Structures are given as structure tokens and as C-alpha cells.
């Protein structure tokens, strides 16, 4: 089993329907969930040229979770059922 990080982008104020959809998704993937993560708030980017605030918006990184899957294809199938806001990115963790 490999670990995959799912990064969600975009934001919409949670409604009861959105919260219910997330609960159903967590139940659907069951023991494949390693870390349910959490929503992300305002952030900062630190680089060699300095620090800048990261704005919140529809294209912002807004959350993460970590799952177990046999392959990136399986992780992709799991991610497709996620109640995403704008988009979701899937990365294999510890691939190097």
C-alpha cells in the first residue's frame, strides 16, 4: 500500500449538504483514510526573495487529506468521488 496526498483547491462556504457529502465520502473510503486532514486558512509563502501572503480564493489550496491506495490510478478513482469545491490534486507521498 502506498500513501497519497489529496490537495483540494477552491472554497465555498460549507452548507449542511456539503458537510453531509464529505461525511459520506469519508465513510465510503473507510480504512483507506490515513489522515482526514483539515481545511486550510490564510497562508504565507517563504522563498529566497522574501515572504508574501497567500490570498484565499477559488484557486487557492484549501485543504488536504492522506489516503492509502495500491496505485496512483486507485487514488485517482478515490479522489473522483471526493466532494471537491473547484479541483483536487493527487500526489504519491514518499515516492523518491
C-alpha positions as a printed Julia matrix, in Angstrom:
96×3 Matrix{Float64}:
   0.0    0.0     0.0
   1.24   3.48   -0.87
   0.27   6.83    0.63
  -1.21   9.63   -1.45
  -1.81  13.26   -0.55
  -5.02  14.78   -1.89
  -4.91  18.59   -2.12
  -8.2   20.41   -2.6
  -8.46  23.8    -4.27
 -11.21  26.4    -4.14
 -13.58  27.46   -1.39
 -17.29  27.5    -0.82
 -18.96  28.25    2.5
 -19.92  24.84    3.96
 -23.63  24.1     3.88
 -25.35  21.16    5.55
 -25.39  19.45    2.13
 -21.63  19.93    1.65
 -20.91  18.64    5.15
 -23.15  15.62    4.53
 -21.35  14.9     1.23
 -17.97  14.97    2.99
 -19.26  12.62    5.7
 -20.48  10.16    3.07
 -17.16  10.33    1.23
 -15.18   9.63    4.42
 -17.45   6.65    5.14
 -17.05   5.39    1.55
 -13.26   5.21    1.7
 -13.21   3.83    5.26
  -9.87   2.3     6.24
  -8.07   3.79    3.23
  -8.08   7.12    5.12
  -4.73   7.73    6.82
  -5.28  11.36    7.85
  -8.57  13.18    7.16
  -6.64  16.45    7.14
  -8.45  19.7     7.58
  -9.36  22.89    5.78
  -6.52  25.35    5.39
  -6.73  29.04    6.21
  -4.63  32.01    5.2
  -1.02  31.18    4.43
   2.39  32.61    3.66
   4.91  31.68    1.0
   8.55  31.9     2.05
  11.2   31.98   -0.67
  14.73  33.27   -1.18
  13.26  36.56   -2.39
  11.11  37.09    0.71
   7.72  36.29    2.19
   4.31  37.01    0.75
   0.74  36.48    1.89
  -1.22  33.82    0.03
  -4.72  35.03   -0.82
  -7.8   32.89   -0.26
  -9.91  32.36   -3.33
 -11.31  29.92   -5.83
  -7.83  28.85   -6.99
  -6.29  28.63   -3.51
  -5.13  25.45   -1.8
  -7.84  24.98    0.81
  -7.43  21.51    2.28
  -5.7   18.16    2.3
  -6.05  14.55    3.34
  -3.86  11.46    3.09
  -5.1    8.11    1.84
  -3.75   4.61    1.22
  -4.07   3.11   -2.25
  -2.29   0.46   -4.33
  -1.54   2.87   -7.2
  -2.0    6.45   -8.32
  -4.83   5.2   -10.53
  -6.68   3.84   -7.49
  -6.0    7.1    -5.62
  -7.41   8.99   -8.61
 -10.61   6.9    -8.52
 -10.99   7.61   -4.79
 -10.39  11.33   -5.41
 -13.04  11.44   -8.17
 -15.72  10.68   -5.54
 -14.48  13.47   -3.23
 -16.93  16.38   -2.83
 -14.39  18.84   -4.22
 -15.0   22.55   -4.44
 -13.0   23.52   -7.57
 -10.37  20.83   -8.15
  -8.25  18.22   -6.43
  -4.63  17.17   -6.98
  -3.26  13.73   -6.14
   0.4   13.17   -5.24
   2.18   9.98   -4.22
   3.91  10.53   -0.87
   7.43   9.19   -0.34
   7.89   8.28   -3.99
  11.62   9.03   -4.06
